[in-house]
Amino acid sequence: MTARDDIRVEEPSLGNLVSRMTGDLGNLVRKEIELAKIETKAELTQAGKASGKLGAAAVGAHMALLFLSLAIALLLDEVMPSPLAFAIVAVAYAIAAFVLMKQGRKQLQVVRTLPETTQTLKEDATWAKTQAH
């Protein structure tokens, strides 16, 4: 009998392996959910800051547009009746607003609403189902 014969390595039972795998899967899912929350919070924070800046820019642009509109209407007032001059300016801005609205809606359609982690959660669930069978 050699020294190697005295050392006996016990392999874990199937129940222990399944139990460990279930625990690891639970930990993985919890970590994935935690990551999804962090990603979502970061995205919302970034969107909030950008929205604030865009709102402030919109107020400034509105004021500039208001004074520019008055200036253009008053210039047109020199060569045509006042109501027509102001109507022409209003129609021009209505057309511009419509075009900008269409472009904005198109850009909003590509905004991601779910974090990338949701895809890995789906993959984990699929993997777990294949392991169970």
CNS distance restraints for C-alpha pairs under 8 A (distance, minus, plus):
assign (resid   1 and name CA) (resid   5 and name CA) 6.30 0.50 0.50
assign (resid   1 and name CA) (resid   6 and name CA) 7.91 0.50 0.50
assign (resid   2 and name CA) (resid   6 and name CA) 7.12 0.50 0.50
assign (resid   3 and name CA) (resid   7 and name CA) 6.99 0.50 0.50
assign (resid  12 and name CA) (resid  16 and name CA) 5.99 0.50 0.50
assign (resid  12 and name CA) (resid  17 and name CA) 6.52 0.50 0.50
assign (resid  13 and name CA) (resid  17 and name CA) 6.31 0.50 0.50
assign (resid  14 and name CA) (resid  18 and name CA) 6.12 0.50 0.50
assign (resid  15 and name CA) (resid  19 and name CA) 5.99 0.50 0.50
assign (resid  16 and name CA) (resid  20 and name CA) 6.03 0.50 0.50
assign (resid  17 and name CA) (resid  21 and name CA) 6.03 0.50 0.50
assign (resid  18 and name CA) (resid  22 and name CA) 6.02 0.50 0.50
assign (resid  19 and name CA) (resid  23 and name CA) 6.21 0.50 0.50
assign (resid  20 and name CA) (resid  24 and name CA) 6.07 0.50 0.50
assign (resid  21 and name CA) (resid  25 and name CA) 6.00 0.50 0.50
assign (resid  22 and name CA) (resid  26 and name CA) 6.12 0.50 0.50
assign (resid  23 and name CA) (resid  27 and name CA) 6.22 0.50 0.50
assign (resid  24 and name CA) (resid  28 and name CA) 6.08 0.50 0.50
assign (resid  25 and name CA) (resid  29 and name CA) 6.13 0.50 0.50
assign (resid  25 and name CA) (resid 128 and name CA) 7.68 0.50 0.50
assign (resid  26 and name CA) (resid  30 and name CA) 6.19 0.50 0.50
assign (resid  27 and name CA) (resid  31 and name CA) 6.13 0.50 0.50
assign (resid  28 and name CA) (resid  32 and name CA) 6.09 0.50 0.50
assign (resid  29 and name CA) (resid  33 and name CA) 6.16 0.50 0.50
assign (resid  29 and name CA) (resid 121 and name CA) 6.81 0.50 0.50
assign (resid  29 and name CA) (resid 124 and name CA) 7.56 0.50 0.50
assign (resid  30 and name CA) (resid  34 and name CA) 6.14 0.50 0.50
assign (resid  31 and name CA) (resid  35 and name CA) 6.11 0.50 0.50
assign (resid  32 and name CA) (resid  36 and name CA) 6.15 0.50 0.50
assign (resid  32 and name CA) (resid 117 and name CA) 6.39 0.50 0.50
assign (resid  32 and name CA) (resid 120 and name CA) 7.57 0.50 0.50
assign (resid  32 and name CA) (resid 121 and name CA) 6.50 0.50 0.50
assign (resid  33 and name CA) (resid  37 and name CA) 6.28 0.50 0.50
assign (resid  33 and name CA) (resid 117 and name CA) 7.58 0.50 0.50
assign (resid  33 and name CA) (resid 121 and name CA) 7.82 0.50 0.50
assign (resid  34 and name CA) (resid  38 and name CA) 6.35 0.50 0.50
assign (resid  35 and name CA) (resid  39 and name CA) 6.10 0.50 0.50
assign (resid  35 and name CA) (resid 117 and name CA) 6.82 0.50 0.50
assign (resid  36 and name CA) (resid  40 and name CA) 6.05 0.50 0.50
assign (resid  36 and name CA) (resid 115 and name CA) 6.03 0.50 0.50
assign (resid  36 and name CA) (resid 116 and name CA) 7.50 0.50 0.50
assign (resid  36 and name CA) (resid 117 and name CA) 5.27 0.50 0.50
assign (resid  36 and name CA) (resid 118 and name CA) 6.90 0.50 0.50
assign (resid  37 and name CA) (resid  41 and name CA) 6.10 0.50 0.50
assign (resid  38 and name CA) (resid  42 and name CA) 6.17 0.50 0.50
assign (resid  39 and name CA) (resid  43 and name CA) 6.18 0.50 0.50
assign (resid  39 and name CA) (resid 115 and name CA) 6.19 0.50 0.50
assign (resid  40 and name CA) (resid  44 and name CA) 6.13 0.50 0.50
assign (resid  40 and name CA) (resid 114 and name CA) 7.51 0.50 0.50
assign (resid  40 and name CA) (resid 115 and name CA) 6.11 0.50 0.50
assign (resid  41 and name CA) (resid  45 and name CA) 6.05 0.50 0.50
assign (resid  42 and name CA) (resid  46 and name CA) 6.19 0.50 0.50
assign (resid  43 and name CA) (resid  47 and name CA) 6.12 0.50 0.50
assign (resid  44 and name CA) (resid  48 and name CA) 5.99 0.50 0.50
assign (resid  45 and name CA) (resid  49 and name CA) 6.31 0.50 0.50
assign (resid  46 and name CA) (resid  50 and name CA) 6.22 0.50 0.50
assign (resid  47 and name CA) (resid  51 and name CA) 5.99 0.50 0.50
assign (resid  48 and name CA) (resid  52 and name CA) 6.26 0.50 0.50
assign (resid  49 and name CA) (resid  53 and name CA) 6.44 0.50 0.50
assign (resid  50 and name CA) (resid  54 and name CA) 6.11 0.50 0.50
assign (resid  51 and name CA) (resid  55 and name CA) 5.98 0.50 0.50
assign (resid  52 and name CA) (resid  56 and name CA) 6.29 0.50 0.50
assign (resid  53 and name CA) (resid  57 and name CA) 6.15 0.50 0.50
assign (resid  54 and name CA) (resid  58 and name CA) 6.00 0.50 0.50
assign (resid  55 and name CA) (resid  59 and name CA) 6.39 0.50 0.50
assign (resid  56 and name CA) (resid  60 and name CA) 6.46 0.50 0.50
assign (resid  57 and name CA) (resid  61 and name CA) 6.02 0.50 0.50
assign (resid  58 and name CA) (resid  62 and name CA) 5.90 0.50 0.50
assign (resid  59 and name CA) (resid  63 and name CA) 6.36 0.50 0.50
assign (resid  60 and name CA) (resid  64 and name CA) 6.29 0.50 0.50
assign (resid  61 and name CA) (resid  65 and name CA) 5.93 0.50 0.50
assign (resid  62 and name CA) (resid  66 and name CA) 6.02 0.50 0.50
assign (resid  63 and name CA) (resid  67 and name CA) 6.41 0.50 0.50
assign (resid  64 and name CA) (resid  68 and name CA) 6.07 0.50 0.50
assign (resid  65 and name CA) (resid  69 and name CA) 5.84 0.50 0.50
assign (resid  66 and name CA) (resid  70 and name CA) 6.32 0.50 0.50
assign (resid  67 and name CA) (resid  71 and name CA) 6.18 0.50 0.50
assign (resid  68 and name CA) (resid  72 and name CA) 6.14 0.50 0.50
assign (resid  69 and name CA) (resid  73 and name CA) 6.01 0.50 0.50
assign (resid  69 and name CA) (resid  89 and name CA) 6.48 0.50 0.50
assign (resid  70 and name CA) (resid  74 and name CA) 5.99 0.50 0.50
assign (resid  71 and name CA) (resid  75 and name CA) 6.18 0.50 0.50
assign (resid  72 and name CA) (resid  76 and name CA) 6.19 0.50 0.50
assign (resid  72 and name CA) (resid  89 and name CA) 7.20 0.50 0.50
assign (resid  73 and name CA) (resid  77 and name CA) 5.97 0.50 0.50
assign (resid  73 and name CA) (resid  82 and name CA) 7.64 0.50 0.50
assign (resid  73 and name CA) (resid  85 and name CA) 5.21 0.50 0.50
assign (resid  73 and name CA) (resid  86 and name CA) 5.14 0.50 0.50
assign (resid  73 and name CA) (resid  88 and name CA) 7.96 0.50 0.50
assign (resid  73 and name CA) (resid  89 and name CA) 6.29 0.50 0.50
assign (resid  74 and name CA) (resid  78 and name CA) 6.78 0.50 0.50
assign (resid  74 and name CA) (resid  82 and name CA) 7.77 0.50 0.50
assign (resid  74 and name CA) (resid  85 and name CA) 7.48 0.50 0.50
assign (resid  75 and name CA) (resid  79 and name CA) 7.67 0.50 0.50
assign (resid  76 and name CA) (resid  80 and name CA) 6.21 0.50 0.50
assign (resid  76 and name CA) (resid  82 and name CA) 7.73 0.50 0.50
assign (resid  76 and name CA) (resid  85 and name CA) 5.25 0.50 0.50
assign (resid  77 and name CA) (resid  81 and name CA) 5.84 0.50 0.50
assign (resid  77 and name CA) (resid  82 and name CA) 4.96 0.50 0.50
assign (resid  77 and name CA) (resid  85 and name CA) 5.52 0.50 0.50
assign (resid  80 and name CA) (resid  84 and name CA) 6.87 0.50 0.50
assign (resid  80 and name CA) (resid  85 and name CA) 6.47 0.50 0.50
assign (resid  81 and name CA) (resid  85 and name CA) 6.36 0.50 0.50
assign (resid  82 and name CA) (resid  86 and name CA) 6.26 0.50 0.50
assign (resid  83 and name CA) (resid  87 and name CA) 6.05 0.50 0.50
assign (resid  84 and name CA) (resid  88 and name CA) 6.13 0.50 0.50
assign (resid  85 and name CA) (resid  89 and name CA) 6.55 0.50 0.50
assign (resid  86 and name CA) (resid  90 and name CA) 6.17 0.50 0.50
assign (resid  87 and name CA) (resid  91 and name CA) 6.12 0.50 0.50
assign (resid  88 and name CA) (resid  92 and name CA) 6.25 0.50 0.50
assign (resid  89 and name CA) (resid  93 and name CA) 6.37 0.50 0.50
assign (resid  90 and name CA) (resid  94 and name CA) 6.11 0.50 0.50
assign (resid  91 and name CA) (resid  95 and name CA) 6.24 0.50 0.50
assign (resid  92 and name CA) (resid  96 and name CA) 6.42 0.50 0.50
assign (resid  93 and name CA) (resid  97 and name CA) 6.02 0.50 0.50
assign (resid  94 and name CA) (resid  98 and name CA) 6.19 0.50 0.50
assign (resid  95 and name CA) (resid  99 and name CA) 6.37 0.50 0.50
assign (resid  96 and name CA) (resid 100 and name CA) 6.24 0.50 0.50
assign (resid  97 and name CA) (resid 101 and name CA) 6.03 0.50 0.50
assign (resid  98 and name CA) (resid 102 and name CA) 6.29 0.50 0.50
assign (resid  99 and name CA) (resid 103 and name CA) 6.37 0.50 0.50
assign (resid 100 and name CA) (resid 104 and name CA) 6.07 0.50 0.50
assign (resid 101 and name CA) (resid 105 and name CA) 6.17 0.50 0.50
assign (resid 102 and name CA) (resid 106 and name CA) 6.27 0.50 0.50
assign (resid 103 and name CA) (resid 107 and name CA) 6.31 0.50 0.50
assign (resid 104 and name CA) (resid 108 and name CA) 6.23 0.50 0.50
assign (resid 105 and name CA) (resid 109 and name CA) 6.50 0.50 0.50
assign (resid 106 and name CA) (resid 110 and name CA) 7.46 0.50 0.50
assign (resid 107 and name CA) (resid 111 and name CA) 7.26 0.50 0.50
assign (resid 114 and name CA) (resid 118 and name CA) 6.93 0.50 0.50
assign (resid 116 and name CA) (resid 120 and name CA) 7.22 0.50 0.50
assign (resid 117 and name CA) (resid 121 and name CA) 6.23 0.50 0.50
assign (resid 118 and name CA) (resid 122 and name CA) 6.31 0.50 0.50
assign (resid 119 and name CA) (resid 123 and name CA) 6.30 0.50 0.50
assign (resid 120 and name CA) (resid 124 and name CA) 6.06 0.50 0.50
assign (resid 121 and name CA) (resid 125 and name CA) 6.23 0.50 0.50
assign (resid 122 and name CA) (resid 126 and name CA) 6.23 0.50 0.50
assign (resid 123 and name CA) (resid 127 and name CA) 6.11 0.50 0.50
assign (resid 124 and name CA) (resid 128 and name CA) 6.09 0.50 0.50
assign (resid 125 and name CA) (resid 129 and name CA) 6.24 0.50 0.50
assign (resid 126 and name CA) (resid 130 and name CA) 6.40 0.50 0.50
assign (resid 127 and name CA) (resid 131 and name CA) 6.26 0.50 0.50
assign (resid 128 and name CA) (resid 132 and name CA) 6.23 0.50 0.50
assign (resid 129 and name CA) (resid 133 and name CA) 6.67 0.50 0.50
